[in-house]
Amino acid sequence: MKIKRLKIPGSVEVELQARGDERGYFMRTYDEAIFAEHGLPTRWVQMNESLSANVGTIRGLHFQRPPHTEAKLVRCIQGALLDVFVDLRQGSPTYGQWDSVELRADRHNAVLVPRGCAHGFCSLEPNSTVNYMVDNFYTPAAEEGVRWNDPALAIRWPLIGEPTISAKDAAWPLFKDVAPVAL
């Protein structure tokens, strides 16, 4: 397992190492000691999974307000997606900036999205499945979001044509109308 620091402080790409033979492979997808050594979250309270049937499905950009903020450890277990996160943390040196990681089932990688970041993804292949752990429980009253196509953010989504997106996600406010997250 290799940890690679990304542009947004607290975010990392986790390169998993599959060990294979004639039966297939074995792979450790989480290691508390390695995460602790790198100062990353080690307590996960919920695991979620979503399937995006169509290429160009966008989910997000979601986050939760304190005290319900959540870090996410995200992995694509089938297909591929572009995982995107926007720093909303008040006082952060990368406040208002975004970063992304292409997660692919065949690459065996994951991304850690820190607390205080809005998170979303776009499916690159049909039937892309995402599995992710969070370090805080989902609290509907604390959920907010940022518009996926906000021109001020200028996220380069890998789209051909219009995305498949929920009405809720399409209606999130623009970045300028979202208060910073005070952690």
N, C-alpha and C positions, 0 to 999 in steps of 0.2 A: 504494500500500500504506500503510495507516494502522495504527499501533500504539496500542492502548488498554490502559492498566494496569488490572489487576483487584484485588480485595480481598486475595488471597493474594500476598505479596511474591514477585516473580519470574514471576508469571503474567500473561499478556497475551492480549487478543483481537486477532487480525490481520484487518483488513478488507481483502480483496483487491479490486482494481478491474478488472472485466472491460471490455474495450474491444470493442464489437461493431459489426458491419455486416451486410450482406445474407448473408454467408457463415456468420455465427455470432459467436464472440468469441475473443479472445486474452486471457490473463491470466497474469501472473507470480505464482507461488505461493510463491516463496521468493527472497529477495535477501540475500546475505551482507553486503553493505555496510550495508543498512538495519538488519539484525539486530545487527551489530557496533556501529553508531551508538547503539543502544538498550541495549547491554550484554547482549544475548541470545546463547544458544548459536549457533554457526555451523558446527560440525562434526557431521555426521550420519553414522552408520555402518550403519544398517539402516532399511529401509522395510517397513512391514507393512500389510496390508489385511484387513478382515473384513467379512462380509456378515451382517446380522441379518434373517432372512426375515420374522419376525413383529413386529408392533407390540408394544411392551412387553417386548422382549428386553433384559435387563440383563447387561452384561459388566463384571466388576470387583467390588470395588475392589482393584486390583493395584498392587504396587510391588516394588522390588528393594532389598536391603540393600547397604550399602557393602562393597566398593568398586565395586559394580555398579549403583549408583543410575543412573537415566536420566531425562533431560528428554525430553518428547514434544511434537512439533508435529503436532496432530491436525486433520484436515479431513474433513468429510462430503462425499463426491463424488456420492452418489445418496441421495435421501430426506432425512431429518432425524433428529436425535437431541439429547438433553440430555446434555452432557458434564459430568461431575462430578469434582472433585478435592478431596482432604482433606489438609490440612497436617499431616505427621507429623514435621516437623523439630524436633529438640530445641532449645529456646531461641527458637524463632520467635515473634514477637508474635501470630501467628494459629494457633499450634499447636492442633490439635483442631477447627479450624473448616473449613468447606467452602465452596466457591463453585461456580458452574456457568455454562455458556454454551450457549445453543441454537445448534447448528451445523446449517446448512441448505445443501444443494447450491445452491439458488437464491439464497441470500444471499452465497455466495462468501466465507465467513469461516472462520477457523481459531482454535485456541487453543494457546498454549504452556503446558504443565504443567511446572513446575520439578522438579528432582531433589528427592527426599525427600517427595513427595506421592503418596498412593494415588490411582489413576485408574480411572474407569469411565464407562459411558454407558448410556443407555436409548433404544432406537429409538422414534421417534415416527411413522414411516411404514413400510409394508411394504418389504422389500428395501433397507433403508438400508445403505449401504456407507461404511465408514470407511477412510481411508488416513492413516497416520501415520509420521513419521520419529522415530527415537530416536538419542540421542547416545552410547549405550553398548550393547554386545551383550547380548542376552537370555542370562541365566545361570540355568537351572532351580533350582540349589541356593540361589540368592539370592532367589528369588521368595517373596513373602508377600502377605497381603491383609488387608482389614478387611471385616467383614460389611456387606453393602449396606444392610440394614434395621436397623442398630443404633439403638435408641431414643435413646441418648445423642447421636448425631450428628443425628438427626431430619432426614435428607435428604428433601426434598420431591420424590420421584420422580413423574413424570406417568403414573401407572398407573390403569387401569380393570381391576380383577380382578387375578389372580395373574400375576406376570411369568414369562417364559420365562428360565430361568437354569440354569447348569450345577450339578451336585452339588458340584463343587469350589468354585465361587463362593458357593454357599449355605452352605458349611461354614466359611468363614473366621472367625477369632475376632472378638470384640467389640473395639471401640477400646480399652477399659480394659485389655485383655489383650495389647495390641501395644506393644512397647517403642518409644520414640521413635527416630527415625533421626538418628544423629550424623553430620553431614557433615564 
